[in-house]
Amino acid sequence: MPPLDLTADEALTTTRAVRRRLDLDRPVERALIEECLRLAAQAPTGRNRQRWDFALVTDPARRAALADLYRPGLARPRQQVVRDGADRGDPVRGRRIAESAQYLFDHLHEVPVLLVPCIRVRGLHENASHVGQANTWGSILPAVWQFMPAARSRGLGTAWTTPHLHYEREAAELLSIPYEAVLQTALIPVAHTIGTDFRAGPRTEVDEIAHGTPGRRRGDPGRQPGRSRRAGGPTLAAAGSSRAPHRSGRRGRTRSRAWGGGRRRRPWRRPRRGRG
């Protein structure tokens, strides 16, 4: 029975990246990890291939060796990581995050369990294209995320980290992972948390990230698919006609917000026809 009585919404909104509040002295029962992995394995995966594997590192010597690959991954990365993309985070919280990351940097080898989620590939060429990468990551990320709220509901803290991937080949040798056939995707510290009072974090408003809702008027909760605005039954499109149904009320329709936020656009209005 999970020790925390959380609703699904609470588990999803309070599963934070935990670093400083990891209990480094309390051991983690393997049965708890297996319960979380059993739930993680219920995640969707491309064509139901279930290509995932999870390396559990609990031996102190191996944890220390893996931490010794994580640290140079941050201090001396082998690949340049571009950090000039979009950033919706709160800059004021950046210092706290940096301090939290430094704590994990110093104490990673003391975390009771280090979890390395992996996915099997036919070869490194499988991720040569953007579509190939999307297929691969889309088959492992849902499982890893599903593990995290499961851990949260059992009083465990987790955090997604990737610096050790700069030294993935060395990590593969350390953990006896076939480097050419199995792709490591992250390193997840797992430990009981110091306290369980985690809260939802500050996030961007939905209005700033939701795009593309054509045909919706302000205040209109939406219509059921296949039903006309009036009570007269299905629309022409739903009945199989190639002709689009007539839509009224265009004067009150608004365009969707542009990507990247910004001010709300003015309502769309039909241009007036010239006389003459």
Secondary structure, 3 states (H helix, E strand, C coil): CCCCCCCHHHHHHCCCECCCCECCCCCCCHHHHHHHHHHHCCCCCHHHCCCEEEEEECCHHHHHHHHHHHHHHHHCCCCCCCCCCCCCCCHHHHHHHHHHHHHHHHHHHHCCEEEEEEEECCCHHHHCCHHHHHHHHCCCHHHHHHHHHHHHCCCEEECCECHHHHHHHHHHHHHCCCCCCEEECCEEEEEEECCCCCCCCCCCCHHHHCCCCCCCECCCCCCCCCCCCCCCCCCCCCCCCCCCCCCCCHHHEECCCCCCCCCCCCECCCCCCCCC
